[in-house]
Amino acid sequence: MSSPTFSKKPLSARRWLAALPLFAMLIVVGCSSGPETAKTQESAGVTVDENGVAVDARVAPPAVQTMYERAVASMAAGDTIDAELRFQEFLLQYPNYPGAHVNLAIIFAGRDDFQAAENSLTDALIIDPRHPVALNQLGMLQRQQGKFQEAETAYVKALEADPNYALAHYNLGILNDLYLQRLEIALQHYEQYQALVGEDPQVARWITDLNRRISAAQRTANVTE
């Protein structure tokens, strides 16, 4: 996203690109539940370590941890076929680790196999109905399919499970900004995202743009009254 062609795009175009799924960024590592803020906290059985990784309280036994890590490595390298087989092998032995189901969902979504992705997320949420990363991924999947109200519900549930889950705030910001046209709500979520992760220059530009648009809309409303 730092290439010269990206930087020359208008703000709205850049924001649409940012709304696309970032599959590599969202890989669920080490039987954890996904990337998150650097602030340590506990919510729905999830803790956040000093590296900003939200770790599932259910840690796989050492004998199978290597199996999981190899699946994650294959996924990170872009070998999704190998990763899929490794996650499925892992789940045959240890079916109650939602992170493996979430990673399978990410793989399937990357292939536009939305039904398989939704099935995997359903499996994760059966194990842990308040799993914030699974709920966030479900919201992303539903947004891709144009199911904006369902996506909003999933993101809100993710925040109910973990109010400090920055990616859910980020995605709610994008959903309300680009798709639902609720500018003030989008602004609130972008600002909350910034408060959790620190200064993000891209999101800072979006906040500035939203403030300008909200002010312009208010001026127009005052003129027409």
N, C-alpha and C positions, 0 to 999 in steps of 0.2 A: 504493500500500500504506500510505500515511500518513493515509488518510481516517479520520474518527472511527469509522465502522462497522467498519473493519478493526481498529482498536485495541481495540474492545470485545469482539472474538471471543476465545474461550478459546484457550490456547496451542496445544492440539492442532489446532484448526481453522485457526489462522494457519499452522501448519506444513504442513498439507495444501495450503493456498493457495500457499505458497512452493514446493511441489513441482511446481506447474504450470510448463510451459515458458515462459520469458521470451524470446520470439522477438526482440523489438527489442534486448534487451540482448546477444543472441548473434550479431548481424549481424557477418559477417566483413568487415572494412573494408580498403580499399586493398590488395587482394591479400594480406592478412594472414590469420592463422589464428584470430583471435578475441580477446576480452578476457582479460586475465590479470593477474597480480600486477605490482607496480611494480619488482620485482627483476629486473635484467638477467641473462640466462643464455642458454646455448645448449643445445639438445636436439633431436635429430632434424631438424636444419636449421631450427629455429625460434629466433628471438631475441625478447626482450621489451624494448620501448623504454621511455623515461622516462615515457611516458603510460600504461603498463600494457597496451600492445597487443602481442600476440605476433605477430611479423611473419614471414611465410614468406620463406625465403632466395631463392626464385624471384620476383624482382620483374619485373612486366610492363614491357615497353618503354614509354617515355613516350607513344608514339603511341596506345597502347590503354589507358593508365592512366585517361584521362578517361572512356572507355567503361565501365570497371569502376566508377569513382566515381559515375557517373550511375546505374548499376544499384543501387549501395548506397544512394544518395540516395532513389531510388524506393521501395526496400524500407523504409527508415527512415520514409518518409512514409506507409507503409501501402498504397502502390500496388503490390501484389504481382504483378499481371498485367504491368504495364510492367517491373517488376524482372525477372520471369522471362524475358521476351522479351530484355531487355538482357543478362542473364547467358548465355542460350543463344547470342546473337549473339557475345558475347565468346568463348565456348568453341568456336564454329565456327572461329575464327581461332587461339585459344590454348587447346587442350584440356587442357594439362598443368598447370593451376593449380588445386590442390585446393580453395582457398578459394571459388572460384565454384561448384563442385559442392556444397560444404557449404551455401552460401547457398541454392541451389536446394532442397536437402533441408529447410532450415528453412522455406522457403516452402511446400513440399508438406506438411510435417508440420502447419503451421498450418491447412491445409485438410483435415486428417485423411486425406490421401492417403499412407498409410504405405508402400505398395509403391513409389510413385515416390520418396518420401524415402529409403527404403532403397537403391533403385537408385542415387541420386545419391551417397549416402555410400559405396557400394561403388565407384563410379567414383573418388571421392576417395582411397579407401584402396588402390586398384590403383596409383594414381600414387605414393602415399606410405603404405605400410602402417603406419607409426608416426606418423601425423599425429594429434597429441593431441586437437585440436578435433573432427576427424571422428569419432574414437573416442568422445569424450564425447557428441557428438550422437547417435551410434548407441546409446549407453547410454540416453539420454533417450527415444529413439524406442522402444526395446525395453521400457523401463519403462512407457511409456504403454500398451503392448499387453499388459501383465501378464507379460512375459517377464523375470522378475526375475533369474534366474541368468545369462541372457545379458547383461542390462544390467550386472550386476556384473562379468562378464568384460570387457566393453568399457571400463568405467571403470578397471579394474585395468590394462588394456593402455595406456590413456591415461596413467596414472601411471608405468608402466614406461618410456614414451617421454619423459615429462617429470614427474619426481617432484614438482616445484613447481607443477604445474598446479592452481591453487586450485579451479576450478570442478569438477574431477573429485573432489577431496576433499569439496566441498560436496554433490555429488550422491551420492557413496557414503555420506555421513552420512545423508542423507534416505532412501536406499534401505534402509540397515540399521536406521534408526530406525523408519520408518513401515511398511515392507513385510516385512522379514526379521526384525524384532524382535531384532536383535543389538545390544543397547544399548551395550555397552562398545566395540564396533568403531565404532559410530556416533559415540560420544564422541571417540574418537581422531581421526576424520576431521574432525569439527567443530573440534576444537582445532587440528589442522594447518591447516585453512582460516583460522582466526583468526590463526595465527602468520604466514601468508603475506600476508594482506590487511590486517591491523590489526584493531582492535576493531570488530566488527559487533554492534550492540546486540541485533538479533534473534537471531543465532546465540548470543550470550552468554546470552540467556534460555533457549535450547534446552539449552545446556551445563549451566546450573543445574538445569533440569528433569531432565535425564538423570542428573546426579549424585544427585539426590533419589531417582529411581526405582531406580537401581542400588543405593543404600544400603538402600532399603526391601526390595528383592528379597533382598539379602544378609541382612538381619535376619530375614526370613521363613524363609530357608533354614536359618539357625542355630537357629531355634525348632523347626523340623520335624526336625532331626537328632537 
